[in-house]
């Protein structure tokens, strides 16, 4: 099994902008978060615009931080964005989810 390095290819300025983008997304487009050690999920607000925004952000994040895994799931509560990381990236996941405020 190939191990994906815990690394980000964004420049420092671009990384700051991306963190701000995640903060805004998590505060404005998310109803609630659920966090585990290596996986978290966020319940998205309704609307296709929110879903498209989640997919766009996840795709761009995956492009620069290959260790992230993202998926969308539907259940009786709504649309969930699931974010998973390897065990050694747990602090990164927790930091990301903490941006929800």
BELSUL-V798875 format. One record per backbone hydrogen bond with DSSP energy under -1.0 kcal/mol. CO is the residue of the C=O (numbers start at 1). NH is the residue of the N-H. If there is no record, write none. Layout:
co=CO nh=NH
co=CO nh=NH
This chain:
co=5 nh=7
co=11 nh=15
co=12 nh=16
co=13 nh=17
co=14 nh=18
co=15 nh=19
co=16 nh=20
co=17 nh=21
co=18 nh=22
co=19 nh=23
co=20 nh=24
co=21 nh=25
co=22 nh=26
co=23 nh=27
co=24 nh=28
co=25 nh=29
co=29 nh=45
co=32 nh=43
co=34 nh=41
co=38 nh=85
co=39 nh=36
co=40 nh=83
co=41 nh=34
co=42 nh=81
co=43 nh=31
co=47 nh=51
co=48 nh=52
co=49 nh=53
co=50 nh=54
co=51 nh=55
co=52 nh=56
co=53 nh=57
co=54 nh=58
co=55 nh=59
co=56 nh=60
co=57 nh=61
co=58 nh=62
co=59 nh=63
co=60 nh=64
co=61 nh=65
co=64 nh=9
co=65 nh=68
co=69 nh=84
co=71 nh=82
co=73 nh=80
co=78 nh=75
co=79 nh=44
co=80 nh=73
co=81 nh=42
co=82 nh=71
co=83 nh=40
co=84 nh=69
co=86 nh=89
co=87 nh=90
co=89 nh=93
co=90 nh=94
co=91 nh=95
co=92 nh=96
co=93 nh=97
co=94 nh=98
co=96 nh=99
co=97 nh=100
co=98 nh=101
